[in-house]
Amino acid sequence: MSVQRLVSVWGRLLLTALALTGCGGATDEAPPPDPELVAALVPLHLADARAEATGESRDSLRAAAYAHARRATGLDSAALAARLDAVAGRPAEAAVLFQSLQDSLALLRP
């Protein structure tokens, strides 16, 4: 095979690969997580961790966390539950939400 023909074949393969990757349709990637949902879940997770670490009443800590989440995001417990139910049916989106929540909690560590 001549060098010119080899370059021509590789050039066509490269152009085909670029065209296929550039013209891709829908992907299976999850959309970015809902920032309000993450902001509402952070205080709830912190409340659970505090209750476990200190022995304080989980119910009172969660009530305070829900109140904080509602003030910060406008989501009441019913709206929060509805959003979580919606995400639960979409595993890829749930994984992205979980990772974002973990990242947000990690930023709070001393």
mmCIF file of the C-alpha atoms, coordinates in Angstrom:
data_MODEL
# 
_entry.id   MODEL 
# 
loop_
_atom_site.group_PDB 
_atom_site.id 
_atom_site.type_symbol 
_atom_site.label_atom_id 
_atom_site.label_alt_id 
_atom_site.label_comp_id 
_atom_site.label_asym_id 
_atom_site.label_entity_id 
_atom_site.label_seq_id 
_atom_site.pdbx_PDB_ins_code 
_atom_site.Cartn_x 
_atom_site.Cartn_y 
_atom_site.Cartn_z 
_atom_site.occupancy 
_atom_site.B_iso_or_equiv 
_atom_site.pdbx_formal_charge 
_atom_site.auth_seq_id 
_atom_site.auth_comp_id 
_atom_site.auth_asym_id 
_atom_site.auth_atom_id 
_atom_site.pdbx_PDB_model_num 
ATOM 1   C CA . MET A 1 1   ? 0.000   0.000  0.000  1.00 0.00 ? 1   MET A CA 1 
ATOM 2   C CA . SER A 1 2   ? 1.437   3.387  -0.944 1.00 0.00 ? 2   SER A CA 1 
ATOM 3   C CA . VAL A 1 3   ? 2.028   6.109  1.615  1.00 0.00 ? 3   VAL A CA 1 
ATOM 4   C CA . GLN A 1 4   ? -0.416  8.408  -0.165 1.00 0.00 ? 4   GLN A CA 1 
ATOM 5   C CA . ARG A 1 5   ? -3.180  5.786  -0.050 1.00 0.00 ? 5   ARG A CA 1 
ATOM 6   C CA . LEU A 1 6   ? -2.419  5.044  3.633  1.00 0.00 ? 6   LEU A CA 1 
ATOM 7   C CA . VAL A 1 7   ? -2.658  8.760  4.495  1.00 0.00 ? 7   VAL A CA 1 
ATOM 8   C CA . SER A 1 8   ? -5.906  8.966  2.540  1.00 0.00 ? 8   SER A CA 1 
ATOM 9   C CA . VAL A 1 9   ? -7.426  5.978  4.392  1.00 0.00 ? 9   VAL A CA 1 
ATOM 10  C CA . TRP A 1 10  ? -6.343  7.296  7.829  1.00 0.00 ? 10  TRP A CA 1 
ATOM 11  C CA . GLY A 1 11  ? -7.602  10.765 6.907  1.00 0.00 ? 11  GLY A CA 1 
ATOM 12  C CA . ARG A 1 12  ? -11.026 9.390  6.027  1.00 0.00 ? 12  ARG A CA 1 
ATOM 13  C CA . LEU A 1 13  ? -11.122 7.356  9.250  1.00 0.00 ? 13  LEU A CA 1 
ATOM 14  C CA . LEU A 1 14  ? -10.187 10.413 11.280 1.00 0.00 ? 14  LEU A CA 1 
ATOM 15  C CA . LEU A 1 15  ? -12.820 12.566 9.569  1.00 0.00 ? 15  LEU A CA 1 
ATOM 16  C CA . THR A 1 16  ? -15.442 9.862  10.078 1.00 0.00 ? 16  THR A CA 1 
ATOM 17  C CA . ALA A 1 17  ? -14.565 9.557  13.769 1.00 0.00 ? 17  ALA A CA 1 
ATOM 18  C CA . LEU A 1 18  ? -14.722 13.323 14.240 1.00 0.00 ? 18  LEU A CA 1 
ATOM 19  C CA . ALA A 1 19  ? -18.042 13.521 12.425 1.00 0.00 ? 19  ALA A CA 1 
ATOM 20  C CA . LEU A 1 20  ? -19.551 10.743 14.513 1.00 0.00 ? 20  LEU A CA 1 
ATOM 21  C CA . THR A 1 21  ? -18.434 12.233 17.807 1.00 0.00 ? 21  THR A CA 1 
ATOM 22  C CA . GLY A 1 22  ? -19.407 15.767 16.826 1.00 0.00 ? 22  GLY A CA 1 
ATOM 23  C CA . CYS A 1 23  ? -22.828 14.838 15.541 1.00 0.00 ? 23  CYS A CA 1 
ATOM 24  C CA . GLY A 1 24  ? -23.859 12.588 18.380 1.00 0.00 ? 24  GLY A CA 1 
ATOM 25  C CA . GLY A 1 25  ? -27.491 12.779 19.285 1.00 0.00 ? 25  GLY A CA 1 
ATOM 26  C CA . ALA A 1 26  ? -28.904 12.256 22.730 1.00 0.00 ? 26  ALA A CA 1 
ATOM 27  C CA . THR A 1 27  ? -26.532 10.916 25.311 1.00 0.00 ? 27  THR A CA 1 
ATOM 28  C CA . ASP A 1 28  ? -27.110 8.918  28.454 1.00 0.00 ? 28  ASP A CA 1 
ATOM 29  C CA . GLU A 1 29  ? -25.445 11.582 30.569 1.00 0.00 ? 29  GLU A CA 1 
ATOM 30  C CA . ALA A 1 30  ? -27.495 12.801 33.471 1.00 0.00 ? 30  ALA A CA 1 
ATOM 31  C CA . PRO A 1 31  ? -28.296 16.499 33.703 1.00 0.00 ? 31  PRO A CA 1 
ATOM 32  C CA . PRO A 1 32  ? -26.522 18.487 36.391 1.00 0.00 ? 32  PRO A CA 1 
ATOM 33  C CA . PRO A 1 33  ? -28.027 18.043 39.840 1.00 0.00 ? 33  PRO A CA 1 
ATOM 34  C CA . ASP A 1 34  ? -30.748 20.357 41.096 1.00 0.00 ? 34  ASP A CA 1 
ATOM 35  C CA . PRO A 1 35  ? -28.854 22.899 43.268 1.00 0.00 ? 35  PRO A CA 1 
ATOM 36  C CA . GLU A 1 36  ? -31.912 23.514 45.456 1.00 0.00 ? 36  GLU A CA 1 
ATOM 37  C CA . LEU A 1 37  ? -32.205 19.800 46.143 1.00 0.00 ? 37  LEU A CA 1 
ATOM 38  C CA . VAL A 1 38  ? -28.531 19.545 47.077 1.00 0.00 ? 38  VAL A CA 1 
ATOM 39  C CA . ALA A 1 39  ? -28.831 22.643 49.302 1.00 0.00 ? 39  ALA A CA 1 
ATOM 40  C CA . ALA A 1 40  ? -31.840 21.108 51.058 1.00 0.00 ? 40  ALA A CA 1 
ATOM 41  C CA . LEU A 1 41  ? -30.201 17.709 51.565 1.00 0.00 ? 41  LEU A CA 1 
ATOM 42  C CA . VAL A 1 42  ? -26.952 18.993 53.091 1.00 0.00 ? 42  VAL A CA 1 
ATOM 43  C CA . PRO A 1 43  ? -28.484 20.170 56.406 1.00 0.00 ? 43  PRO A CA 1 
ATOM 44  C CA . LEU A 1 44  ? -30.527 16.963 56.654 1.00 0.00 ? 44  LEU A CA 1 
ATOM 45  C CA . HIS A 1 45  ? -27.413 14.833 56.329 1.00 0.00 ? 45  HIS A CA 1 
ATOM 46  C CA . LEU A 1 46  ? -25.595 17.010 58.830 1.00 0.00 ? 46  LEU A CA 1 
ATOM 47  C CA . ALA A 1 47  ? -28.489 16.660 61.270 1.00 0.00 ? 47  ALA A CA 1 
ATOM 48  C CA . ASP A 1 48  ? -28.387 12.864 60.980 1.00 0.00 ? 48  ASP A CA 1 
ATOM 49  C CA . ALA A 1 49  ? -24.611 12.826 61.478 1.00 0.00 ? 49  ALA A CA 1 
ATOM 50  C CA . ARG A 1 50  ? -24.868 15.103 64.523 1.00 0.00 ? 50  ARG A CA 1 
ATOM 51  C CA . ALA A 1 51  ? -27.585 12.944 66.054 1.00 0.00 ? 51  ALA A CA 1 
ATOM 52  C CA . GLU A 1 52  ? -25.465 9.844  65.563 1.00 0.00 ? 52  GLU A CA 1 
ATOM 53  C CA . ALA A 1 53  ? -22.321 11.472 66.926 1.00 0.00 ? 53  ALA A CA 1 
ATOM 54  C CA . THR A 1 54  ? -23.841 13.227 69.947 1.00 0.00 ? 54  THR A CA 1 
ATOM 55  C CA . GLY A 1 55  ? -26.897 11.172 70.822 1.00 0.00 ? 55  GLY A CA 1 
ATOM 56  C CA . GLU A 1 56  ? -29.129 14.231 70.440 1.00 0.00 ? 56  GLU A CA 1 
ATOM 57  C CA . SER A 1 57  ? -32.703 13.715 69.330 1.00 0.00 ? 57  SER A CA 1 
ATOM 58  C CA . ARG A 1 58  ? -32.731 12.979 65.622 1.00 0.00 ? 58  ARG A CA 1 
ATOM 59  C CA . ASP A 1 59  ? -36.304 14.273 65.334 1.00 0.00 ? 59  ASP A CA 1 
ATOM 60  C CA . SER A 1 60  ? -35.532 17.710 66.769 1.00 0.00 ? 60  SER A CA 1 
ATOM 61  C CA . LEU A 1 61  ? -32.366 18.032 64.700 1.00 0.00 ? 61  LEU A CA 1 
ATOM 62  C CA . ARG A 1 62  ? -34.191 17.018 61.537 1.00 0.00 ? 62  ARG A CA 1 
ATOM 63  C CA . ALA A 1 63  ? -36.995 19.483 62.273 1.00 0.00 ? 63  ALA A CA 1 
ATOM 64  C CA . ALA A 1 64  ? -34.426 22.261 62.565 1.00 0.00 ? 64  ALA A CA 1 
ATOM 65  C CA . ALA A 1 65  ? -32.731 21.046 59.367 1.00 0.00 ? 65  ALA A CA 1 
ATOM 66  C CA . TYR A 1 66  ? -36.047 21.040 57.464 1.00 0.00 ? 66  TYR A CA 1 
ATOM 67  C CA . ALA A 1 67  ? -36.732 24.582 58.702 1.00 0.00 ? 67  ALA A CA 1 
ATOM 68  C CA . HIS A 1 68  ? -33.277 25.680 57.551 1.00 0.00 ? 68  HIS A CA 1 
ATOM 69  C CA . ALA A 1 69  ? -33.716 23.981 54.167 1.00 0.00 ? 69  ALA A CA 1 
ATOM 70  C CA . ARG A 1 70  ? -37.098 25.608 53.689 1.00 0.00 ? 70  ARG A CA 1 
ATOM 71  C CA . ARG A 1 71  ? -35.700 29.069 54.442 1.00 0.00 ? 71  ARG A CA 1 
ATOM 72  C CA . ALA A 1 72  ? -32.692 28.492 52.172 1.00 0.00 ? 72  ALA A CA 1 
ATOM 73  C CA . THR A 1 73  ? -34.451 26.884 49.219 1.00 0.00 ? 73  THR A CA 1 
ATOM 74  C CA . GLY A 1 74  ? -38.175 27.405 49.581 1.00 0.00 ? 74  GLY A CA 1 
ATOM 75  C CA . LEU A 1 75  ? -38.723 23.628 49.496 1.00 0.00 ? 75  LEU A CA 1 
ATOM 76  C CA . ASP A 1 76  ? -41.031 22.215 52.138 1.00 0.00 ? 76  ASP A CA 1 
ATOM 77  C CA . SER A 1 77  ? -40.872 18.550 53.108 1.00 0.00 ? 77  SER A CA 1 
ATOM 78  C CA . ALA A 1 78  ? -43.539 17.578 50.540 1.00 0.00 ? 78  ALA A CA 1 
ATOM 79  C CA . ALA A 1 79  ? -41.738 19.349 47.692 1.00 0.00 ? 79  ALA A CA 1 
ATOM 80  C CA . LEU A 1 80  ? -38.438 17.832 48.793 1.00 0.00 ? 80  LEU A CA 1 
ATOM 81  C CA . ALA A 1 81  ? -39.975 14.348 48.870 1.00 0.00 ? 81  ALA A CA 1 
ATOM 82  C CA . ALA A 1 82  ? -41.509 14.869 45.419 1.00 0.00 ? 82  ALA A CA 1 
ATOM 83  C CA . ARG A 1 83  ? -38.163 15.892 43.928 1.00 0.00 ? 83  ARG A CA 1 
ATOM 84  C CA . LEU A 1 84  ? -36.406 12.951 45.540 1.00 0.00 ? 84  LEU A CA 1 
ATOM 85  C CA . ASP A 1 85  ? -39.073 10.576 44.213 1.00 0.00 ? 85  ASP A CA 1 
ATOM 86  C CA . ALA A 1 86  ? -38.590 11.998 40.723 1.00 0.00 ? 86  ALA A CA 1 
ATOM 87  C CA . VAL A 1 87  ? -34.815 11.508 40.893 1.00 0.00 ? 87  VAL A CA 1 
ATOM 88  C CA . ALA A 1 88  ? -35.173 7.997  42.322 1.00 0.00 ? 88  ALA A CA 1 
ATOM 89  C CA . GLY A 1 89  ? -36.629 6.820  39.016 1.00 0.00 ? 89  GLY A CA 1 
ATOM 90  C CA . ARG A 1 90  ? -33.567 8.022  37.100 1.00 0.00 ? 90  ARG A CA 1 
ATOM 91  C CA . PRO A 1 91  ? -30.454 6.172  38.334 1.00 0.00 ? 91  PRO A CA 1 
ATOM 92  C CA . ALA A 1 92  ? -27.926 8.231  36.380 1.00 0.00 ? 92  ALA A CA 1 
ATOM 93  C CA . GLU A 1 93  ? -29.377 11.463 37.723 1.00 0.00 ? 93  GLU A CA 1 
ATOM 94  C CA . ALA A 1 94  ? -29.493 10.011 41.245 1.00 0.00 ? 94  ALA A CA 1 
ATOM 95  C CA . ALA A 1 95  ? -25.799 9.120  41.017 1.00 0.00 ? 95  ALA A CA 1 
ATOM 96  C CA . VAL A 1 96  ? -24.925 12.665 39.947 1.00 0.00 ? 96  VAL A CA 1 
ATOM 97  C CA . LEU A 1 97  ? -27.048 14.058 42.786 1.00 0.00 ? 97  LEU A CA 1 
ATOM 98  C CA . PHE A 1 98  ? -25.342 11.759 45.291 1.00 0.00 ? 98  PHE A CA 1 
ATOM 99  C CA . GLN A 1 99  ? -21.890 12.792 44.078 1.00 0.00 ? 99  GLN A CA 1 
ATOM 100 C CA . SER A 1 100 ? -22.805 16.474 44.251 1.00 0.00 ? 100 SER A CA 1 
ATOM 101 C CA . LEU A 1 101 ? -24.112 15.989 47.785 1.00 0.00 ? 101 LEU A CA 1 
ATOM 102 C CA . GLN A 1 102 ? -20.900 14.205 48.778 1.00 0.00 ? 102 GLN A CA 1 
ATOM 103 C CA . ASP A 1 103 ? -18.834 17.021 47.247 1.00 0.00 ? 103 ASP A CA 1 
ATOM 104 C CA . SER A 1 104 ? -20.858 19.658 49.107 1.00 0.00 ? 104 SER A CA 1 
ATOM 105 C CA . LEU A 1 105 ? -20.453 17.830 52.412 1.00 0.00 ? 105 LEU A CA 1 
ATOM 106 C CA . ALA A 1 106 ? -16.725 17.398 51.826 1.00 0.00 ? 106 ALA A CA 1 
ATOM 107 C CA . LEU A 1 107 ? -16.352 21.170 51.422 1.00 0.00 ? 107 LEU A CA 1 
ATOM 108 C CA . LEU A 1 108 ? -17.701 21.604 54.953 1.00 0.00 ? 108 LEU A CA 1 
ATOM 109 C CA . ARG A 1 109 ? -15.019 19.447 56.573 1.00 0.00 ? 109 ARG A CA 1 
ATOM 110 C CA . PRO A 1 110 ? -12.409 21.337 58.564 1.00 0.00 ? 110 PRO A CA 1 
# 
